[in-house]
Amino acid sequence: MMNPALNPDTPPPPPPKPSSHEPSRGGTPQTPSQQFAAQPYYQDSNKRGQDVVPQSKHQSPLPKPPTVEEGWLPDTVKEKSTADLQSILKDPALISALSSQHPSYNAHQQNLQTLLKYNQDLAAHVLDLQSHLSELRGSTETLLLTHQSLEVSWRKKQSEMDAALAPWSPKALYQRLAAGISEQEAVCQAVEESFLEEGHHGRATEKEVADWVRRVRAESAKLAARREAKARWDEGRVGGWR
């Protein structure tokens, strides 16, 4: 009998219910910028399934860079002449150097380095997952090939088993029973005719008559038993094939 767990007609068990930490049970999804500002996390490649929070829960807000309306200038250029300012505006390197003098520059650089480090960790984690996925694919392919080989071997063994058990199949046994009834009818008829063919001509002894009657009764009992067995089979009263 086939195992119910391997029956292809049996549907697979339902998937487990999502926990309160899974995205399907959460609220409105966050944008990438919101994820960085509100505790970004990733899964460590060495500790799969454990959440690692690289940033503090109470991160202070970043200072805003100066706007055009503020008219901010570094102290080093406030007393420069117009000619000096024009020469500075023509040099992008000097403009970049002056922009680094604002207090918000260092804070934004540190935040940028943190985000870059976080991005590198995510990239390393993705590469680790890719390697792990390749290993799983390789092992799955090996298991699939093994399964296919075992399936072919099982089909061959099953064919051999069916061929070996064919003489004891219900169909073969029923045919043998029907043939046995015909053979027993011929035996009974031969026993009945044998007494006349021996040529006693009314001179048979009492012992010969008793032996003949005994043989007729014995063979008739075998025939009746076989007919009864076939009748029970035809009525569906044979155990195992009802």
Accessible surface in RSA format (square Angstrom, percent):
REM  Atomic radii and reference values for relative SASA: ProtOr
REM  Chains: A
REM  Algorithm: Lee & Richards
REM  Probe-radius: 1.40
REM  Slices: 20
REM RES _ NUM      All-atoms   Total-Side   Main-Chain    Non-polar    All polar
REM                ABS   REL    ABS   REL    ABS   REL    ABS   REL    ABS   REL
RES MET A   1   240.57 124.6 150.33  99.5  90.24 214.9 124.56 105.9 116.01 153.7
RES MET A   2   125.58  65.0 101.37  67.1  24.20  57.6 105.27  89.5  20.31  26.9
RES ASN A   3    79.45  54.8  69.90  67.5   9.55  23.0  22.31  53.7  57.14  55.2
RES PRO A   4    99.42  72.5  95.21  86.8   4.21  15.3  98.73  81.5   0.70   4.3
RES ALA A   5    88.78  81.6  49.30  76.1  39.48  89.8  61.12  86.1  27.66  73.3
RES LEU A   6   136.21  75.9 115.99  83.0  20.23  50.8 121.53  85.3  14.68  39.5
RES ASN A   7    53.22  36.7  46.97  45.4   6.25  15.1   0.75   1.8  52.47  50.7
RES PRO A   8   116.86  85.2  77.67  70.8  39.19 142.5  90.36  74.6  26.50 164.7
RES ASP A   9   126.84  88.8  97.16  96.7  29.68  70.2  32.60  76.7  94.24  94.0
RES THR A  10    69.45  49.4  53.47  54.2  15.98  38.1  46.76  62.8  22.69  34.3
RES PRO A  11   106.83  77.9  90.55  82.5  16.28  59.2  98.01  80.9   8.82  54.8
RES PRO A  12   114.45  83.4  95.91  87.4  18.55  67.4 102.26  84.4  12.19  75.8
RES PRO A  13   116.51  84.9  98.04  89.4  18.47  67.1 104.60  86.4  11.90  74.0
RES PRO A  14   116.91  85.2  98.21  89.5  18.69  68.0 103.63  85.6  13.28  82.5
RES PRO A  15   114.52  83.5  96.82  88.3  17.70  64.3 102.94  85.0  11.58  72.0
RES PRO A  16   123.65  90.1 100.97  92.0  22.68  82.5 112.69  93.0  10.96  68.1
RES LYS A  17   190.45  92.9 165.89 101.8  24.56  58.5 110.81  99.7  79.64  84.8
RES PRO A  18    49.35  36.0  43.75  39.9   5.60  20.4  45.79  37.8   3.56  22.1
RES SER A  19    56.74  47.9  47.05  62.8   9.69  22.3  47.27 100.7   9.47  13.3
RES SER A  20    86.18  72.8  62.82  83.8  23.36  53.8  43.10  91.8  43.08  60.4
RES HIS A  21   172.34  94.2 138.75  96.4  33.58  85.9  96.44  99.4  75.90  88.3
RES GLU A  22    78.68  45.2  75.22  56.9   3.46   8.2  25.88  50.1  52.81  43.1
RES PRO A  23   130.39  95.0 104.86  95.6  25.53  92.8 116.40  96.1  13.98  86.9
RES SER A  24    88.11  74.5  46.43  62.0  41.68  96.0  56.85 121.1  31.26  43.8
RES ARG A  25   136.67  57.4 105.91  54.0  30.76  73.2  22.98  31.4 113.70  68.9
RES GLY A  26    49.81  61.4   0.00   N/A  49.81  61.4  28.08  77.0  21.73  48.7
RES GLY A  27    73.23  90.3   0.00   N/A  73.23  90.3  41.50 113.9  31.72  71.1
RES THR A  28   125.52  89.3  99.24 100.6  26.28  62.6  67.12  90.1  58.41  88.3
RES PRO A  29   120.16  87.6  96.72  88.2  23.45  85.2 107.71  88.9  12.45  77.4
RES GLN A  30    92.91  52.0  76.43  55.9  16.48  39.2  20.60  43.8  72.31  54.8
RES THR A  31    68.46  48.7  65.50  66.4   2.96   7.0  66.50  89.3   1.96   3.0
RES PRO A  32    97.41  71.0  96.82  88.3   0.59   2.1  97.36  80.4   0.05   0.3
RES SER A  33    81.32  68.7  68.39  91.3  12.94  29.8  54.27 115.6  27.05  37.9
RES GLN A  34    94.54  52.9  91.23  66.7   3.31   7.9  31.09  66.2  63.45  48.1
RES GLN A  35    90.62  50.7  89.59  65.5   1.03   2.5  18.50  39.4  72.12  54.7
RES PHE A  36    62.72  31.4  59.51  36.9   3.21   8.3  59.63  36.2   3.09   8.8
RES ALA A  37    83.91  77.2  50.92  78.6  32.99  75.0  59.70  84.1  24.21  64.1
RES ALA A  38    54.07  49.7  37.69  58.2  16.38  37.3  43.52  61.3  10.55  28.0
RES GLN A  39    70.24  39.3  60.10  43.9  10.14  24.1  15.40  32.8  54.84  41.6
RES PRO A  40     4.04   2.9   0.48   0.4   3.55  12.9   4.04   3.3   0.00   0.0
RES TYR A  41   126.34  59.0 115.74  65.9  10.61  27.6  67.75  50.9  58.60  72.2
RES TYR A  42    40.14  18.7  34.34  19.5   5.81  15.1  13.23   9.9  26.91  33.2
RES GLN A  43    71.39  39.9  69.78  51.0   1.61   3.8  10.39  22.1  61.00  46.3
RES ASP A  44    40.08  28.1  39.91  39.7   0.17   0.4   3.12   7.3  36.96  36.9
RES SER A  45    32.56  27.5  25.73  34.3   6.83  15.7   2.71   5.8  29.85  41.8
RES ASN A  46   134.89  93.0 100.75  97.4  34.14  82.2  27.18  65.4 107.71 104.1
RES LYS A  47   116.25  56.7 109.26  67.0   6.98  16.6  59.46  53.5  56.78  60.5
RES ARG A  48   112.99  47.4  85.49  43.6  27.50  65.5  42.43  58.0  70.55  42.8
RES GLY A  49    62.27  76.8   0.00   N/A  62.27  76.8  30.27  83.1  32.00  71.7
RES GLN A  50   104.05  58.2  99.92  73.0   4.13   9.8  35.07  74.6  68.98  52.3
RES ASP A  51    97.69  68.4  68.89  68.6  28.80  68.1  18.81  44.3  78.88  78.7
RES VAL A  52    48.71  32.1  46.38  42.0   2.32   5.6  48.71  42.3   0.00   0.0
RES VAL A  53    73.81  48.6  47.05  42.6  26.76  64.5  47.05  40.9  26.76  72.6
RES PRO A  54    64.49  47.0  24.51  22.3  39.99 145.4  33.38  27.6  31.11 193.4
RES GLN A  55    21.74  12.2  10.77   7.9  10.97  26.1  13.92  29.6   7.83   5.9
RES SER A  56    76.19  64.4  55.14  73.6  21.05  48.5  45.86  97.7  30.34  42.5
RES LYS A  57   149.14  72.8 123.39  75.7  25.75  61.3  66.49  59.8  82.65  88.0
RES HIS A  58   168.82  92.3 141.15  98.1  27.67  70.8 104.99 108.2  63.83  74.3
RES GLN A  59    88.38  49.4  59.12  43.2  29.26  69.7  33.21  70.7  55.17  41.8
RES SER A  60    85.61  72.3  73.00  97.4  12.61  29.1  46.24  98.5  39.37  55.2
RES PRO A  61   124.58  90.8 100.63  91.7  23.95  87.1 111.53  92.1  13.05  81.1
RES LEU A  62    66.23  36.9  46.87  33.5  19.37  48.7  47.01  33.0  19.22  51.7
RES PRO A  63    58.27  42.5  46.46  42.4  11.81  42.9  58.04  47.9   0.23   1.4
RES LYS A  64   178.88  87.3 162.67  99.8  16.21  38.6 106.91  96.2  71.97  76.7
RES PRO A  65    75.56  55.1  72.05  65.7   3.52  12.8  72.05  59.5   3.52  21.9
RES PRO A  66    46.88  34.2  25.69  23.4  21.19  77.0  26.45  21.8  20.43 127.0
RES THR A  67    73.53  52.3  62.49  63.4  11.04  26.3  64.67  86.9   8.87  13.4
RES VAL A  68   141.89  93.4 122.93 111.3  18.96  45.7 130.08 113.0  11.81  32.0
RES GLU A  69   156.88  90.1 119.80  90.6  37.08  88.3  73.67 142.5  83.22  67.9
RES GLU A  70   117.57  67.5  81.57  61.7  36.00  85.7  42.06  81.4  75.51  61.6
RES GLY A  71    55.16  68.0   0.00   N/A  55.16  68.0  34.63  95.0  20.53  46.0
RES TRP A  72    84.59  33.9  63.42  30.7  21.17  49.7  51.37  27.4  33.21  53.9
RES LEU A  73    85.29  47.5  82.43  59.0   2.86   7.2  82.43  57.9   2.86   7.7
RES PRO A  74     8.26   6.0   5.73   5.2   2.52   9.2   8.26   6.8   0.00   0.0
RES ASP A  75   115.03  80.6  95.73  95.3  19.30  45.6  35.21  82.9  79.81  79.6
RES THR A  76    99.19  70.5  81.74  82.9  17.46  41.6  86.66 116.4  12.54  19.0
RES VAL A  77     6.70   4.4   5.91   5.4   0.79   1.9   5.91   5.1   0.79   2.1
RES LYS A  78   127.79  62.3  97.35  59.7  30.44  72.5  52.44  47.2  75.35  80.3
RES GLU A  79   171.18  98.3 136.11 103.0  35.07  83.5  57.47 111.2 113.71  92.8
RES LYS A  80   102.38  49.9  85.98  52.8  16.40  39.1  31.23  28.1  71.15  75.8
RES SER A  81    60.79  51.4  48.00  64.1  12.79  29.5  52.08 110.9   8.71  12.2
RES THR A  82    95.03  67.6  89.85  91.1   5.18  12.3  53.34  71.7  41.69  63.0
RES ALA A  83    70.28  64.6  60.22  92.9  10.06  22.9  62.74  88.3   7.55  20.0
RES ASP A  84    63.00  44.1  62.84  62.5   0.17   0.4   8.45  19.9  54.55  54.4
RES LEU A  85    58.99  32.9  58.73  42.0   0.26   0.7  58.76  41.3   0.23   0.6
RES GLN A  86    99.59  55.7  98.02  71.6   1.57   3.7  24.12  51.3  75.47  57.2
RES SER A  87    62.69  53.0  53.55  71.5   9.14  21.1  45.19  96.2  17.50  24.5
RES ILE A  88    25.18  14.3  25.18  18.8   0.00   0.0  25.18  18.1   0.00   0.0
RES LEU A  89   126.46  70.4 108.16  77.4  18.30  46.0 108.19  76.0  18.26  49.1
RES LYS A  90   173.44  84.6 141.41  86.8  32.03  76.3  93.46  84.1  79.98  85.2
RES ASP A  91    53.58  37.5  51.64  51.4   1.94   4.6  14.38  33.8  39.20  39.1
RES PRO A  92   103.95  75.8  98.26  89.6   5.69  20.7 100.34  82.8   3.61  22.4
RES ALA A  93    70.82  65.1  56.12  86.6  14.70  33.4  64.47  90.8   6.34  16.8
RES LEU A  94    81.67  45.5  81.53  58.3   0.14   0.4  81.57  57.3   0.10   0.3
RES ILE A  95    73.75  42.0  72.86  54.3   0.89   2.1  73.02  52.6   0.73   2.0
RES SER A  96    70.76  59.8  64.00  85.4   6.76  15.6  30.83  65.7  39.93  55.9
RES ALA A  97    52.65  48.4  44.46  68.6   8.18  18.6  51.93  73.1   0.71   1.9
RES LEU A  98    39.55  22.0  39.47  28.2   0.07   0.2  39.55  27.8   0.00   0.0
RES SER A  99    56.35  47.6  46.43  62.0   9.93  22.9  41.72  88.8  14.64  20.5
RES SER A 100    34.22  28.9  24.37  32.5   9.85  22.7  13.54  28.8  20.68  29.0
RES GLN A 101   112.16  62.7  87.67  64.1  24.49  58.3  14.07  30.0  98.08  74.4
RES HIS A 102    27.25  14.9  25.60  17.8   1.65   4.2  12.43  12.8  14.82  17.2
RES PRO A 103   103.15  75.2  82.40  75.1  20.75  75.4  93.11  76.9  10.05  62.4
RES SER A 104     3.91   3.3   3.91   5.2   0.00   0.0   0.00   0.0   3.91   5.5
RES TYR A 105    83.06  38.8  77.96  44.4   5.10  13.3  47.87  36.0  35.19  43.4
RES ASN A 106    91.74  63.3  90.58  87.5   1.16   2.8  19.71  47.4  72.03  69.6
RES ALA A 107    27.00  24.8  19.19  29.6   7.80  17.7  23.72  33.4   3.28   8.7
RES HIS A 108    67.33  36.8  63.81  44.4   3.53   9.0  47.40  48.9  19.93  23.2
RES GLN A 109    64.93  36.3  64.88  47.4   0.05   0.1  17.90  38.1  47.03  35.7
RES GLN A 110   124.87  69.8 120.34  88.0   4.53  10.8  41.07  87.4  83.80  63.6
RES ASN A 111    33.19  22.9  28.18  27.2   5.01  12.1   4.39  10.6  28.79  27.8
RES LEU A 112    82.35  45.9  81.36  58.2   0.99   2.5  82.26  57.8   0.10   0.3
RES GLN A 113   105.00  58.7 101.51  74.2   3.50   8.3  40.35  85.9  64.65  49.0
RES THR A 114    57.76  41.1  51.62  52.3   6.14  14.6  31.33  42.1  26.43  40.0
RES LEU A 115    45.61  25.4  43.73  31.3   1.87   4.7  44.15  31.0   1.46   3.9
RES LEU A 116    80.43  44.8  80.06  57.3   0.37   0.9  80.22  56.3   0.21   0.6
RES LYS A 117   115.40  56.3 113.41  69.6   1.99   4.7  88.94  80.1  26.46  28.2
RES TYR A 118    22.83  10.7  20.03  11.4   2.80   7.3   9.11   6.8  13.72  16.9
RES ASN A 119    88.62  61.1  88.25  85.3   0.36   0.9   9.74  23.5  78.87  76.2
RES GLN A 120   117.69  65.8 110.13  80.5   7.56  18.0  39.72  84.6  77.97  59.1
RES ASP A 121    31.23  21.9  26.79  26.7   4.43  10.5   5.90  13.9  25.33  25.3
RES LEU A 122    53.78  29.9  53.77  38.5   0.01   0.0  53.78  37.8   0.00   0.0
RES ALA A 123    53.60  49.3  45.41  70.1   8.19  18.6  52.10  73.4   1.50   4.0
RES ALA A 124    59.37  54.6  51.41  79.3   7.97  18.1  54.33  76.5   5.04  13.3
RES HIS A 125    17.97   9.8  16.63  11.6   1.34   3.4  13.96  14.4   4.00   4.7
RES VAL A 126    88.84  58.5  88.33  80.0   0.50   1.2  88.33  76.8   0.50   1.4
RES LEU A 127   114.89  64.0 109.77  78.5   5.12  12.9 110.06  77.3   4.83  13.0
RES ASP A 128    45.08  31.6  38.71  38.5   6.37  15.1  12.31  29.0  32.77  32.7
RES LEU A 129    72.05  40.1  69.16  49.5   2.89   7.3  69.44  48.8   2.62   7.0
RES GLN A 130   108.17  60.5 103.34  75.5   4.83  11.5  32.61  69.4  75.56  57.3
RES SER A 131    60.32  51.0  52.67  70.3   7.65  17.6  32.13  68.4  28.19  39.5
RES HIS A 132    62.05  33.9  59.88  41.6   2.17   5.6  41.30  42.6  20.75  24.1
RES LEU A 133    83.54  46.5  82.92  59.3   0.62   1.6  83.45  58.6   0.09   0.2
RES SER A 134    64.98  54.9  55.04  73.5   9.94  22.9  33.29  70.9  31.69  44.4
RES GLU A 135   115.55  66.3 101.79  77.0  13.76  32.8  47.65  92.2  67.90  55.4
RES LEU A 136    87.21  48.6  86.86  62.1   0.35   0.9  87.21  61.2   0.00   0.0
RES ARG A 137   161.14  67.7 153.95  78.5   7.20  17.1  54.08  73.9 107.06  64.9
RES GLY A 138    34.84  43.0   0.00   N/A  34.84  43.0  32.25  88.5   2.59   5.8
RES SER A 139    54.90  46.4  46.04  61.4   8.85  20.4  44.97  95.8   9.93  13.9
RES THR A 140    83.96  59.7  83.57  84.7   0.39   0.9  61.23  82.2  22.73  34.4
RES GLU A 141   107.02  61.4 103.51  78.3   3.52   8.4  30.98  59.9  76.05  62.1
RES THR A 142    82.80  58.9  81.43  82.6   1.37   3.3  56.85  76.4  25.95  39.2
RES LEU A 143   123.00  68.5 119.38  85.4   3.62   9.1 119.61  84.0   3.39   9.1
RES LEU A 144    94.08  52.4  89.54  64.1   4.54  11.4  93.58  65.7   0.49   1.3
RES LEU A 145   105.61  58.8 100.80  72.1   4.81  12.1 101.20  71.1   4.41  11.9
RES THR A 146    65.56  46.6  60.83  61.7   4.73  11.3  47.71  64.1  17.85  27.0
RES HIS A 147   106.34  58.1 104.46  72.6   1.89   4.8  65.96  68.0  40.38  47.0
RES GLN A 148    84.13  47.0  83.21  60.8   0.92   2.2  26.87  57.2  57.26  43.4
RES SER A 149    71.38  60.3  61.22  81.7  10.17  23.4  31.48  67.0  39.90  55.9
RES LEU A 150   115.19  64.2 111.92  80.1   3.27   8.2 112.14  78.8   3.05   8.2
RES GLU A 151    66.39  38.1  59.82  45.3   6.57  15.7  23.65  45.7  42.74  34.9
RES VAL A 152   101.13  66.5  99.64  90.2   1.49   3.6  99.95  86.8   1.18   3.2
RES SER A 153    53.15  44.9  47.72  63.7   5.43  12.5  25.27  53.8  27.88  39.1
RES TRP A 154   139.34  55.9 135.98  65.8   3.36   7.9 121.68  64.9  17.67  28.7
RES ARG A 155   144.12  60.5 142.10  72.4   2.02   4.8  46.13  63.0  97.99  59.4
RES LYS A 156   136.52  66.6 128.43  78.8   8.09  19.3  77.75  70.0  58.77  62.6
RES LYS A 157   120.03  58.6 116.47  71.5   3.56   8.5  66.23  59.6  53.79  57.3
RES GLN A 158    70.98  39.7  70.80  51.7   0.18   0.4   5.27  11.2  65.71  49.8
RES SER A 159    70.95  60.0  62.01  82.8   8.94  20.6  36.15  77.0  34.80  48.7
RES GLU A 160    87.88  50.5  79.54  60.2   8.34  19.9  45.26  87.6  42.61  34.8
RES MET A 161    85.48  44.3  78.67  52.1   6.80  16.2  50.81  43.2  34.66  45.9
RES ASP A 162    80.79  56.6  72.60  72.3   8.19  19.4  31.09  73.2  49.70  49.6
RES ALA A 163    72.36  66.5  50.99  78.7  21.37  48.6  59.25  83.4  13.11  34.7
RES ALA A 164    64.29  59.1  46.67  72.0  17.62  40.1  58.50  82.4   5.79  15.3
RES LEU A 165   101.74  56.7  99.78  71.4   1.95   4.9 100.03  70.3   1.71   4.6
RES ALA A 166    49.15  45.2  43.15  66.6   6.00  13.6  47.26  66.6   1.89   5.0
RES PRO A 167    63.28  46.1  56.36  51.4   6.92  25.1  63.28  52.2   0.00   0.0
RES TRP A 168   156.99  63.0 144.81  70.1  12.18  28.6 122.07  65.1  34.92  56.7
RES SER A 169    36.24  30.6  31.47  42.0   4.77  11.0  29.54  62.9   6.70   9.4
RES PRO A 170    54.83  40.0  54.14  49.4   0.68   2.5  54.43  44.9   0.39   2.4
RES LYS A 171   151.10  73.7 142.14  87.2   8.96  21.3  92.29  83.1  58.81  62.6
RES ALA A 172    21.76  20.0  19.68  30.4   2.08   4.7  21.12  29.7   0.64   1.7
RES LEU A 173    49.66  27.7  45.83  32.8   3.83   9.6  45.86  32.2   3.80  10.2
RES TYR A 174    66.68  31.1  66.43  37.8   0.25   0.7  52.95  39.8  13.74  16.9
RES GLN A 175   101.60  56.8  94.65  69.2   6.94  16.5  37.76  80.4  63.83  48.4
RES ARG A 176   140.34  58.9 129.24  65.9  11.10  26.4  53.47  73.1  86.86  52.6
RES LEU A 177    35.10  19.5  28.99  20.7   6.10  15.3  34.56  24.3   0.54   1.5
RES ALA A 178    34.98  32.2  30.59  47.2   4.39  10.0  31.52  44.4   3.46   9.2
RES ALA A 179    50.13  46.1  41.65  64.3   8.48  19.3  49.47  69.7   0.66   1.7
RES GLY A 180    11.63  14.3   0.00   N/A  11.63  14.3  11.22  30.8   0.41   0.9
RES ILE A 181    17.50  10.0  17.50  13.0   0.00   0.0  17.50  12.6   0.00   0.0
RES SER A 182    68.52  57.9  61.93  82.7   6.59  15.2  32.22  68.6  36.30  50.9
RES GLU A 183   110.97  63.7 106.43  80.5   4.54  10.8  41.44  80.2  69.53  56.8
RES GLN A 184     8.71   4.9   8.41   6.1   0.30   0.7   0.28   0.6   8.43   6.4
RES GLU A 185    71.31  40.9  65.66  49.7   5.66  13.5  20.58  39.8  50.74  41.4
RES ALA A 186    59.31  54.5  50.32  77.6   8.99  20.4  54.76  77.1   4.55  12.1
RES VAL A 187    61.44  40.4  58.86  53.3   2.58   6.2  61.44  53.4   0.00   0.0
RES CYS A 188    11.95   9.0  10.85  12.1   1.10   2.6  11.66  29.5   0.29   0.3
RES GLN A 189   105.05  58.7 103.14  75.4   1.90   4.5  25.92  55.2  79.13  60.0
RES ALA A 190    58.39  53.7  49.07  75.7   9.32  21.2  54.16  76.3   4.23  11.2
RES VAL A 191     8.65   5.7   7.90   7.2   0.75   1.8   8.64   7.5   0.00   0.0
RES GLU A 192    84.17  48.3  79.40  60.1   4.77  11.4  19.45  37.6  64.72  52.8
RES GLU A 193    76.44  43.9  76.07  57.5   0.37   0.9  28.41  55.0  48.03  39.2
RES SER A 194    26.71  22.6  25.02  33.4   1.69   3.9  25.60  54.5   1.11   1.5
RES PHE A 195    38.15  19.1  36.14  22.4   2.01   5.2  37.00  22.4   1.15   3.3
RES LEU A 196   143.72  80.0 122.88  87.9  20.84  52.4 125.95  88.5  17.77  47.8
RES GLU A 197   137.78  79.1 101.18  76.5  36.60  87.1  47.82  92.5  89.96  73.4
RES GLU A 198   110.99  63.7  75.97  57.5  35.03  83.4  38.97  75.4  72.02  58.8
RES GLY A 199    32.65  40.3   0.00   N/A  32.65  40.3  17.75  48.7  14.90  33.4
RES HIS A 200    33.47  18.3  25.92  18.0   7.55  19.3  20.49  21.1  12.98  15.1
RES HIS A 201   147.31  80.5 110.35  76.7  36.95  94.5  82.10  84.6  65.21  75.9
RES GLY A 202    83.00 102.4   0.00   N/A  83.00 102.4  41.31 113.4  41.69  93.4
RES ARG A 203   180.74  75.9 154.59  78.8  26.15  62.3  76.32 104.3 104.42  63.3
RES ALA A 204    30.54  28.1   6.61  10.2  23.93  54.4   6.64   9.4  23.89  63.3
RES THR A 205    75.06  53.4  68.01  68.9   7.06  16.8  71.89  96.6   3.17   4.8
RES GLU A 206   155.43  89.2 141.87 107.3  13.56  32.3  60.50 117.0  94.92  77.5
RES LYS A 207   147.83  72.1 139.93  85.9   7.90  18.8 111.77 100.6  36.06  38.4
RES GLU A 208    74.70  42.9  69.85  52.8   4.86  11.6  29.38  56.8  45.32  37.0
RES VAL A 209    60.83  40.0  60.83  55.1   0.00   0.0  60.83  52.9   0.00   0.0
RES ALA A 210    45.76  42.1  36.46  56.3   9.30  21.2  42.87  60.4   2.88   7.6
RES ASP A 211    45.73  32.0  45.59  45.4   0.14   0.3  21.23  50.0  24.50  24.4
RES TRP A 212    68.06  27.3  65.85  31.9   2.21   5.2  67.70  36.1   0.36   0.6
RES VAL A 213    48.14  31.7  47.56  43.1   0.58   1.4  48.14  41.8   0.00   0.0
RES ARG A 214   144.02  60.5 140.50  71.6   3.52   8.4  69.96  95.6  74.06  44.9
RES ARG A 215   122.21  51.3 118.77  60.5   3.43   8.2  48.26  66.0  73.95  44.8
RES VAL A 216    30.91  20.3  29.67  26.9   1.24   3.0  30.91  26.9   0.00   0.0
RES ARG A 217   172.50  72.4 165.60  84.4   6.91  16.4  55.72  76.2 116.78  70.8
RES ALA A 218    50.23  46.2  39.86  61.5  10.37  23.6  48.45  68.2   1.78   4.7
RES GLU A 219    33.62  19.3  33.62  25.4   0.00   0.0   0.84   1.6  32.78  26.8
RES SER A 220    45.96  38.8  41.72  55.7   4.24   9.8  31.11  66.3  14.85  20.8
RES ALA A 221    61.99  57.0  49.71  76.7  12.27  27.9  57.45  80.9   4.54  12.0
RES LYS A 222   107.45  52.4 102.77  63.1   4.68  11.1  61.13  55.0  46.32  49.3
RES LEU A 223    18.73  10.4  18.73  13.4   0.00   0.0  18.73  13.2   0.00   0.0
RES ALA A 224    59.09  54.3  50.83  78.4   8.26  18.8  54.97  77.4   4.12  10.9
RES ALA A 225    63.19  58.1  49.48  76.4  13.71  31.2  57.50  81.0   5.69  15.1
RES ARG A 226    83.19  34.9  81.58  41.6   1.61   3.8  18.25  24.9  64.95  39.4
RES ARG A 227   117.61  49.4 112.28  57.2   5.33  12.7  41.98  57.4  75.63  45.8
RES GLU A 228    91.49  52.5  88.24  66.8   3.26   7.8  40.74  78.8  50.75  41.4
RES ALA A 229    40.79  37.5  34.95  53.9   5.83  13.3  38.92  54.8   1.86   4.9
RES LYS A 230    56.89  27.8  56.89  34.9   0.00   0.0  28.31  25.5  28.58  30.4
RES ALA A 231    41.13  37.8  35.39  54.6   5.74  13.1  40.67  57.3   0.46   1.2
RES ARG A 232    97.51  40.9  97.51  49.7   0.00   0.0  15.45  21.1  82.06  49.7
RES TRP A 233    50.56  20.3  44.77  21.7   5.78  13.6  27.84  14.8  22.72  36.9
RES ASP A 234    85.44  59.9  48.26  48.0  37.19  87.9  32.28  76.0  53.16  53.0
RES GLU A 235   115.37  66.2  81.02  61.3  34.35  81.8  42.81  82.8  72.56  59.2
RES GLY A 236    33.15  40.9   0.00   N/A  33.15  40.9  23.34  64.0   9.81  22.0
RES ARG A 237    98.18  41.2  92.76  47.3   5.41  12.9  50.31  68.8  47.86  29.0
RES VAL A 238    32.75  21.6  28.87  26.1   3.89   9.4  32.58  28.3   0.17   0.5
RES GLY A 239    53.66  66.2   0.00   N/A  53.66  66.2  29.10  79.9  24.56  55.0
RES GLY A 240    77.27  95.3   0.00   N/A  77.27  95.3  40.12 110.1  37.15  83.2
RES TRP A 241   112.42  45.1  84.05  40.7  28.37  66.6  79.01  42.1  33.42  54.2
RES ARG A 242   213.83  89.8 146.72  74.8  67.11 159.8  77.11 105.4 136.73  82.9
END  Absolute sums over single chains surface
CHAIN  1 A    20092.9      16994.2       3098.7      12222.5       7870.4
END  Absolute sums over all chains
TOTAL         20092.9      16994.2       3098.7      12222.5       7870.4
